[in-house]
Amino acid sequence: MLPNSILTNVAHNGIVYIIRMQKKTRTILFYSSVIFFTLLSIVVVLYSLGYKYDFIDNKFVKTGSLRVATNLSNAEVYINSELKGKTSFITGNFSKGRFLPRIYNVRVEKEGYQTWEKNIDIERGLFSDFPVVVLLPDKFEITITASSSLSVPYFSFDKSLRRAYLEDGVSEDGLSAISVLALDNGQLVDVFEVPKKVLSENPIVADAKFYYLNDNNLMQFDPKKETYIILSETVKSFYVSQEHAYFTKFSDNTLYIVNTSSDQIKNLLNDLQNETDLIIKAEQVGNEYYLLLSFLNSSNKLFKFNENDLEPETIASNVLGFEVSPDRKKLSYFTRNELWTIWLNDTTSQPLRKAGEKELITRYSHEIKNVKWYRNSEHLIVQVGGGLVFVEIDGRGKKRNQYDITYFDGIFNYEGSSNNMWIFGGKELANFKLE
């Protein structure tokens, strides 16, 4: 036997052949095996570390992953028009990894619901999260909850309680019957009488009490106790929010605040501009106050200040209204045709925002009449163009999904804890679930 060869027995048709494998052949096989297993190990390690071969760039690249968290279970998720799975029956989530860094078209749909769609930029080694995707039904079942016998009844939503107040008849002695409805279940919870002279002043209702101006006196009427309280005199304008009334006087340029329960008045802001006309809205968020004023010779302005500020900071002009989100971390305001959002705090979920950032959410050709926040603080309900529109504030993918809710002419309110939408037009109050 040659020293540099190896004998190998091979059986064929009952005959055993002896094949001598040369040393060179053995060496080639050995090193080929080493190279093969080394390359295989590298591929396995790269795979385990989240790498994938990109045939366009001809190299291994770090992959990204995606999560879409929706309000629906068993919704179909399409990526680049290919069905990739469904949202979880339990959580409503869909997750998938190992995406090459690309822009992917992601679409979520379910029969009977409006479709959500975005172009999502998945980056190397990053997790793209869409934690609050909401799909609304194609149609809503609207129920008439109450109606008035009057042709032009008084109607108002309570600023503090989940209540609506509808005038339904006037007695000979000038008392109006007020039906009180709970916005969480649509049930009639109370009926009381309010003097017609109070309703004629278009009062603000908060905590089941009516606030209005009478001969420049800021009045509080409690229909349960049938009592009148003068909160302040020579009042020019006012607004009621969170157990406080904000008001200005004819005698000076000071913004006052009074606790509606204790009647304690204090100066909140001195030296308002001389041409200040009306307080449109005021609200406190933490240590900050947000104040919307109208002026005699200029446009409305939205201000921010705290009690230590000598003068308020102007946020925006031409503002018609604003709303603070349920989580108290965002503020949305609107002009005649534009809708903006300001982040009041840093965010911890995607898309990441810093406190003070401001972004134009959308622009309409029709006039915006009112805006409310949806309960997740990531969507807005906008009254525009004779109807209601549901708008997401996440602008990633250069697109914000918007859904038409319904068309109507009147006023609306949204009650987040019960997810009830309330609309009042003419003489009728109607409601429906938003999902």
N, C-alpha and C positions, 0 to 999 in steps of 0.2 A: 504494500500500500504506500502510495506517495504521501510524504509528510505534509504537503501543502494542499491536500484535498480531503474531502469528507465523503464517506460512503452513505448512500441513501437507498433504502430498499423500496422498490415500487413494484406492486403486484399488478399483473395484467394477464387475463385469461389463464390464471393458474400458474403463470410463470413469473418468477421473481427476478427483476432486473436490478442490477446494482449500478447507480449513477454516481459518478464522481463529480462533486461540486467544488470547483476551484476556489482558492482563497480570494481571488479578485471578485468573484460573484458574491461570496459571503460578505465581503466588505461593502459592496454596493447595496446589498439587501439590508445590512445593518444600519448603514448611515441613512438610507432611504426611510427606514422605519423610524429612526430618531427624528429626522426632519418632519416626517408626516405627523408623528405624535406631538412634536413641538408646536407645529403650526396649528394642530387641532386644539392643543392646550391654550394657545394664544387666542384662538377664536372663541373658545368656551369662556375664557376670562373676560374678553372684551364683551361678549354677550351678557355675562353676569353683571358687568359694570354699566350696562345700558348702551353699548355701542352697536352700531349696525353699519353694514357696508353701503355706501351711497354710490350707485353706479353712474350717477350724473357727474359727481365730483371725483369719482374713482378713488375713494378713500373711506376709512372708517370714521364715522362721526357719532357724537353723543346724541342719543335720541331724547325726545320729550314725551310728555304724557298729558292726558286731558281728562277733566271731569265736568260733567254737565248735571247739575242738581235741579230737578224740576218739581213742580207741584203735582205731577201725574205719575202713576205707575203704568207700566206696560206701554209707554209711548215709544214709538219707533225712532231710532237714531240712525241717520244716514250721513256718511262721510264721503264726500265727493260722489254723491248720488248712489252710493252703494250701502245697502242695509248692513249695519255692523252689530246690531243688537237692540235691546229694549231697556228702558229704565226699570230699575228694581221695583218689584212688587211691594217691598217694605219701605224703602227709603226714597224711591223716585229718582235715584241716582244712576248715572251711567259713567263708567270709567274705562279707559283704555290707554295702554302705554306703547312704547317702542315706535313712536312716530319720527320719521326723518324730519329735519327742520324744513318745514314748508308752510305755505298757507293752504289750509284745508277748508272746504265748504262743509259746514256742519248744519244739519237740518233735523229738527225734532218735530214730529207730527203724530197726531192721534185723531181717529175719526170723531167728528163732532166738535173739534177744537181748531182754533186758528194756529197756523204753523209758526214756529220760531226758527230763525235762520241767521247764521253769521259766517263770515269768512274769518277763521281763527288762525293767527300766526303762532305756530308752535315752534319754540326756539330750542336750541341745543341744551340738553340737561335741565330744562325747566319744566315746571308743572303749571299748565294753563287751567285755571279753575273758573267755572261759571256757576257760582253757588246759589243763585236766585233766579232761575229761569221760570217764567210763569206763562202758561198757555191758557188763554181764556176760551170759553165756549163760543161756537159760531152764533148761537142764539141764546137769549135769556128769557126765563119765564117771569114776566112782570105782573105783579099782583097789585090791584087797587086796594089800598089799606084803609083810606078814609076819604071822605068828600064833604064839602060844605054846602049848605043850602043858600049861602050868600053868593052873589055874582062876583064880588071882588073881596074875598075874605082876607083877614090878617093871617099871616103865616110866618113862623120863625123856628129855627133850630136853636136849642139851648147851647150856649158857649161852653158850658162846663159839664152838664149832665147829658146822658144819651136820651134826649127827649126832643119831641117836636110839638109845636103848639099851633092848633088850627082853630080859627074863629068859626063858630057855627051858630049864628043867630044872635039877634040883639033884642033885648027886652024894652018895654016902654019907658022904663026908668033909666035907660042909657047904659045898661050893663050887657057886655058881650059874653056869651058862653064860649069857653075855651076848652077844646078837647085836647088832652095830653096823651101822646102816644110814645111808647118805649121804642127806641130805635134798635134795640137788640133783638126784639121778637115781634115788633109790629102791633102789639096789643094795646088797647085803650087802658091806661092805668089811672086816669084821674079826669075829672071835669070840674072846673071852677069858673067864677065870673071875674071879669076885669072891666073896669070903667072904660067906656068907648073913648073918652078923652085921653086915656093913657095910650091906647092903641093908635090913636090918630097921630101921636108923636113918633111913630115908628120906633118903638123901644127895642133895646138890646136885652135879650133874655139870658140870664146866667144864674145857675143854682136855683132855678124856679122862681127867680125874682125879676121884675121888670125895671129897667133903667132908662130914663128919658130926661129931656130938658123941659122945664116948665117955667116961663118967665126968667130964663137964664139960671135957674136953680137945678142942680143935678139931683134928681129924685130917684128913690128906690121904693117900688111898690111891691109888697109881699101879699099875694092873693090869698094865702092860707090864713094869715093873721089879719088881713084887710088893713094893713098899716102903711103909712107913707113916712119916709125919712128923707130929710134934706141932707145930702152928703156934703154939698158945698154950694156957695152962692156965686153970682156973677160969672158963671161958667160959659166959656165960648164953645168948646167942643170936648168930646170924651170918647173913651173906648173901654170896654170891660173885658178882662182876661185873667184867668187863674186867681179868682177871689180878690182881684184888685181892679180899681177904676183909675185910669189915667186921664187927666184933664188939663186944659189950659183955661186961663181967665182973661177977661177983657182988660183987667187992671194992670197986668204985667206980662212979661215974656218968659214965664216960668212954666215948666212941666211939673205937674203935681201927681202924686199917687196916693190913693186912699184905700185902706183895707175895708172891703165891703162888709165885713163882720164886726170889726172893732171901731170903725169910723176914724181911725188914726190917719191923719194927713201929714205928708212930708214933701219937701222939695226934692224933686228927682233930678232936674236939669235946669240950670239958669240960663238966661240970655238966649232964648230961642230967637230965630230971625223974626224981624218985625212984621214981615209980610206973611207969617204963618197963618193959615186959614183954618184947617181942620185936621184933627187926628183921625187918620183912616184906620190905623191898626197899631197896636203895641203889644209886645210879648217879651217875657224874660226867659233867658236860657242860661242857667248857671249864674254867673256874676255879670253877664252881659244883658243889655236891653236892646231890642230892635224896634225901631220907631218909623212908621210911614206917615209922612205929613204932606198935606197939600198946601200950596202957596197961592196968594192972590195974583202975583205977577210972573210966576214961573211954574215949571212942571213939578209934579210930585217927586219927592226924594225919600229914599230909604237910608236911615242912619243906624249906626251902632255906637253904643257908649256903655260905660259903667259909672257907678256913682262917684268915682274919683276923677273922671274926665272933666276938664274945663269946658270942652266943646265936643260935640259928637263927630264921629267919622262918617263921611258920606260914602255909602256903598254903591249906589246907582241912582240915576235920575229917570224920569218918565215911568216910574213904577206904579202899577195899578193895584198890586196886592202881593202878599207873601205868605208862606206856610212853613212851619218848622216840622221836621220829620218826627215820627213817633219815637225813634231812638234818641232824639234831641241832638243828633250829630250832623245834621244837614239843614240847610234853609233853601227853599226854592222861591224865587220871585219872578213876576212876569210883567212885561210891558204890554203895549197894545198887540204886538205880533211876535214877541220873543219870550222864550222860557229859559231861565237860568237856574243853576244850582251852585251854592257855596258850601264847601265842606267846613264844618265848625271844629272838627277834631280829626286827628290822624286816623286812618282806617287800618285795620289789621287783616282784612280779607281783600281779595282781588276784585276789581282793580285798585291798587294801592293809591291813596290820596294823602296829601298833607293838609293840615288845618290852614284855612285861608285860600285854598285853591278855588277858582271859579271857572265854570264852563257853560257855554251856550248849549243847551240841550236840544232845542229845535226852534224853528222859525215857521210861522204860518202866514198865509195870505189873508186869512180871516182874523177877526179880533178875538183875543183870548178874554174870556169873561171870568173864569174862576179856576183855581187849581187846588187839589187835595192830594195828600200823600197816601199811597197804598200802605197796608199794614206792615210790609217787610222793609219799608224805608228805602227801597231800591227802585220803585216805580211811582209814577205820577198819574193822577186822573185829571185830565184837562177838559174844561168846557170850552169848546171852540167850534165855530162854523155851524151852530145849531145842533150840536150833539156832544157826546162824551168820547174821549179818546184815552186809551191806556198806553202809557209811554214808559219804556225802560230808560234809566239814566246811564247805563253802561254803554259807552260809545265805542268799545273795542270792535275792530273789524270795520271801522268807518260806517257803522250802521247801528241805529237804535230801532228795535222792533216796536211797532205801534199797531194797536188793535182798535177798531171801531167798536164801541160798546152799544150805544143806542142814540137815536135822534130825538130831541125834545126841546121845548122852549119853556124855560122856567129856571128854578134854582135847584141845587142838589146838595147832598151831604153824603159822606161815607163814614160808616161806623166800623172801625177795624176789628174790634174784638169779636163781632158776629159776622163780619165780612158782608154786611148789608149795604146796598146802595139805595139811597132815597132820592126821589125826584118829585118836585112839586110844580105843577103847571096848571093854570086856570083855577079850578076848584078842587082838584084831586091830588092826593098824596099816594104815590106808588113806591113799591120797593122790590128788589130782587137780589139774590145772591150773586156775588161777582165771579165766583168760580163754579 
